[in-house]
Amino acid sequence: RSSEPVKGVWWLPGGRLLKGETFFAAARRKAQQETGLTDVTPIQVLGVWNTFFPTSHWDTPTEKGTQTVNPIVLVELNEPGADVKLDDTSEQWRWIPLDPSMAEKNGEDRYVLQALLRLKAWNPSYDR
């Protein structure tokens, strides 16, 4: 990420939900906005997390940090090999293996690891 929260950390695409927006609609919108991937299909909500960050994009001299509620939605690319075009919230991207043990070994952020663990619990043979 190129901005707070979690500036400098490799993280999942995402952001706030708009009023009246479903988790799946938000996942499609954020995939398009943050990665340029327009042909995705939301498959499953893997979990909802309440996260706390010591800094945020909205920090003031007297108030710092933020709390977010994050639905983790599995989406599939309908066009494998599509070009990723990042917006200004990210500096770089990469695909990672879906194996949680590899993610842990590679030092992925704990929320990325938890998403992979939820994916494995939902469907142990998922490998797309």
Backbone torsions as a table, in degrees:
resi	resn	phi	psi	omega
1	ARG	NA	148.8	-179.8
2	SER	-102.5	-2.0	179.3
3	SER	-142.9	166.0	178.0
4	GLU	-73.4	154.6	-4.4
5	PRO	-75.7	166.1	-179.8
6	VAL	57.1	39.8	176.7
7	LYS	-59.0	135.0	178.6
8	GLY	82.8	2.0	-179.2
9	VAL	-107.1	139.7	173.7
10	TRP	-76.2	124.6	-173.9
11	TRP	-141.1	171.7	178.7
12	LEU	-75.8	148.4	172.8
13	PRO	-61.7	148.6	177.4
14	GLY	166.3	-179.8	-179.4
15	GLY	169.9	-169.9	-174.7
16	ARG	-73.4	154.3	175.1
17	LEU	-85.3	144.9	175.2
18	LEU	-85.3	154.9	-179.0
19	LYS	-54.7	125.8	178.1
20	GLY	82.9	0.2	-176.7
21	GLU	-84.0	138.7	176.1
22	THR	-81.6	164.5	176.5
23	PHE	-58.8	-42.7	-178.7
24	PHE	-67.1	-41.9	178.9
25	ALA	-63.8	-40.6	178.5
26	ALA	-64.8	-39.5	178.9
27	ALA	-62.7	-42.7	177.0
28	ARG	-63.3	-45.4	-178.8
29	ARG	-63.0	-46.5	-177.5
30	LYS	-69.7	-34.6	174.8
31	ALA	-59.6	-44.5	-179.7
32	GLN	-68.4	-47.5	-176.3
33	GLN	-65.6	-44.2	-171.7
34	GLU	-91.8	-23.0	-176.8
35	THR	-124.8	-9.4	-177.4
36	GLY	75.9	3.5	-179.1
37	LEU	-84.4	112.7	-173.6
38	THR	-99.4	-18.5	-175.9
39	ASP	-109.1	75.2	179.4
40	VAL	-124.0	152.1	177.1
41	THR	-122.5	117.4	173.6
42	PRO	-65.9	135.4	-174.7
43	ILE	-110.8	-45.9	-170.6
44	GLN	-159.2	139.1	168.3
45	VAL	-81.7	117.7	-176.9
46	LEU	-88.3	-16.2	179.3
47	GLY	166.0	169.9	175.6
48	VAL	-131.9	124.6	-176.9
49	TRP	-118.2	145.0	173.3
50	ASN	-100.7	112.1	-175.2
51	THR	-115.2	148.7	179.9
52	PHE	-124.4	132.6	-179.3
53	PHE	-125.7	138.0	-178.1
54	PRO	-72.6	-18.9	177.3
55	THR	-132.8	159.3	178.1
56	SER	-149.9	168.9	177.2
57	HIS	-66.1	-20.8	-174.6
58	TRP	-105.0	15.8	-179.4
59	ASP	-57.1	144.5	173.0
60	THR	-121.6	171.5	178.0
61	PRO	-58.4	-26.6	-177.2
62	THR	-106.2	-17.5	-179.7
63	GLU	-129.7	126.3	-178.1
64	LYS	-130.6	149.2	176.4
65	GLY	93.2	170.5	179.5
66	THR	-153.5	159.0	173.0
67	GLN	-118.3	134.1	177.8
68	THR	-130.1	153.0	173.8
69	VAL	-113.9	118.9	-170.5
70	ASN	-119.5	110.4	169.0
71	PRO	-77.7	132.0	178.1
72	ILE	-100.5	113.3	-175.2
73	VAL	-114.0	125.1	173.9
74	LEU	-76.7	125.3	173.1
75	VAL	-121.9	148.8	176.0
76	GLU	-110.5	142.4	173.8
77	LEU	-78.0	128.4	175.9
78	ASN	-86.0	-13.6	179.2
79	GLU	-128.1	80.0	179.1
80	PRO	-54.8	139.6	-179.0
81	GLY	87.5	3.4	178.1
82	ALA	-61.0	149.7	-179.9
83	ASP	-72.3	130.7	174.4
84	VAL	-89.1	128.0	178.7
85	LYS	-127.6	101.5	-174.4
86	LEU	-72.2	147.1	170.4
87	ASP	-87.7	-170.6	-174.5
88	ASP	-79.3	1.1	176.8
89	THR	-83.0	-11.1	-177.7
90	SER	-132.3	152.4	-179.2
91	GLU	-105.9	-28.3	-179.9
92	GLN	-156.4	165.9	179.6
93	TRP	-141.0	163.4	174.0
94	ARG	-163.8	152.1	172.4
95	TRP	-87.4	143.7	177.3
96	ILE	-123.1	155.4	175.2
97	PRO	-63.3	152.3	-179.9
98	LEU	-84.6	0.7	-179.2
99	ASP	-79.2	114.8	-179.1
100	PRO	-58.3	-34.9	-179.4
101	SER	-66.1	-36.0	176.2
102	MET	-68.7	-38.7	178.9
103	ALA	-62.2	-42.4	178.6
104	GLU	-64.9	-45.1	179.2
105	LYS	-60.5	-36.5	-178.9
106	ASN	-83.0	-1.0	176.3
107	GLY	76.2	28.7	178.1
108	GLU	-63.9	153.8	178.2
109	ASP	-55.9	149.2	-174.9
110	ARG	-61.5	-30.9	179.0
111	TYR	-73.5	-34.2	174.5
112	VAL	-65.2	-45.2	178.4
113	LEU	-60.7	-44.2	179.9
114	GLN	-63.1	-37.4	177.3
115	ALA	-62.4	-42.5	178.9
116	LEU	-67.0	-36.9	176.5
117	LEU	-65.1	-39.8	177.0
118	ARG	-65.3	-39.5	177.6
119	LEU	-60.8	-45.9	179.8
120	LYS	-63.5	-39.4	179.1
121	ALA	-67.2	-36.8	-179.7
122	TRP	-70.5	-44.1	-178.0
123	ASN	-149.9	93.0	-175.0
124	PRO	-58.3	-23.5	-177.7
125	SER	-99.0	5.2	-178.7
126	TYR	-64.2	129.3	-177.2
127	ASP	-147.5	28.0	-177.8
128	ARG	-79.9	NA	NA
